Amino acid sequence: MSVANEPAAPKHTGEPMFLWHQVLEARRVVASERLAPVGGSSSTARADLLSALEAYAVSLTNHRRPIPYALRDELRMRRLTR
């Protein structure tokens, strides 16, 4: 059961909305690991976020949608800090 203000996640794995939900989840995991008492987010969580961002950018391009500047900048930064 989904929350009233939260749209249900799309079912098609190649669709931009499905991939956007993957990006949001990966960001949540990185943020929660960053706050963990052990310190720092794991490289696996950061790699998952990079993969989600790249898949979302490819999907936007395939659907002839522009990649927002902020997303493009985040993707560039994540690629440089692997």
C-alpha positions as CSV (number, residue, x, y, z in Angstrom):
1,M,0.0,0.0,0.0
2,S,1.5,3.4,-1.0
3,V,1.2,6.6,0.9
4,A,-1.4,9.0,-0.5
5,N,1.2,11.7,-1.4
6,E,3.7,9.3,-2.9
7,P,3.1,8.0,-6.4
8,A,3.4,4.3,-7.0
9,A,6.7,3.3,-8.5
10,P,6.5,2.6,-12.2
11,K,6.8,-1.1,-13.3
12,H,8.8,-0.7,-16.6
13,T,12.6,-0.9,-15.8
14,G,13.6,1.2,-18.9
15,E,11.2,4.1,-18.1
16,P,12.6,7.3,-16.8
17,M,10.2,7.4,-13.8
18,F,11.3,3.9,-12.7
19,L,14.9,4.8,-13.0
20,W,14.3,8.1,-11.2
21,H,12.9,6.1,-8.3
22,Q,16.1,4.0,-8.4
23,V,18.2,7.2,-8.2
24,L,16.2,8.5,-5.2
25,E,16.6,5.1,-3.4
26,A,20.4,5.1,-4.1
27,R,20.7,8.6,-2.8
28,R,18.8,7.6,0.3
29,V,21.1,4.7,0.9
30,V,24.3,6.8,0.5
31,A,22.9,9.5,2.8
32,S,21.9,6.9,5.5
33,E,25.4,5.3,5.3
34,R,27.1,8.6,5.5
35,L,25.3,9.2,8.9
36,A,26.1,5.8,10.2
37,P,28.4,5.7,13.3
38,V,31.1,3.7,11.4
39,G,31.6,6.8,9.2
40,G,31.5,7.5,5.5
41,S,29.3,5.9,2.9
42,S,30.4,2.6,1.5
43,S,31.9,2.4,-2.0
44,T,29.2,-0.1,-3.0
45,A,26.4,2.4,-2.2
46,R,28.3,5.2,-4.1
47,A,28.8,2.8,-7.1
48,D,25.1,1.9,-7.0
49,L,24.2,5.6,-7.1
50,L,26.5,6.3,-10.0
51,S,25.0,3.3,-11.9
52,A,21.5,4.6,-11.2
53,L,22.4,8.1,-12.4
54,E,23.9,6.8,-15.6
55,A,21.0,4.6,-16.3
56,Y,18.6,7.5,-15.8
57,A,20.6,9.8,-18.0
58,V,20.7,7.1,-20.8
59,S,16.9,6.6,-20.5
60,L,16.3,10.4,-20.7
61,T,18.4,10.5,-23.9
62,N,16.7,7.5,-25.4
63,H,13.3,9.1,-24.7
64,R,14.6,12.4,-26.3
65,R,14.4,14.3,-23.0
66,P,17.0,16.8,-21.8
67,I,19.3,15.9,-19.0
68,P,18.9,18.6,-16.3
69,Y,22.1,20.6,-15.6
70,A,22.1,19.6,-11.9
71,L,21.9,16.0,-12.8
72,R,24.6,16.3,-15.4
73,D,26.8,18.0,-12.9
74,E,26.2,15.4,-10.2
75,L,26.9,12.6,-12.7
76,R,30.2,14.3,-13.7
77,M,31.2,14.7,-10.1
78,R,30.3,11.1,-9.2
79,R,32.3,9.8,-12.2
80,L,35.4,11.9,-11.1
81,T,35.3,10.7,-7.5
82,R,34.9,7.0,-8.0
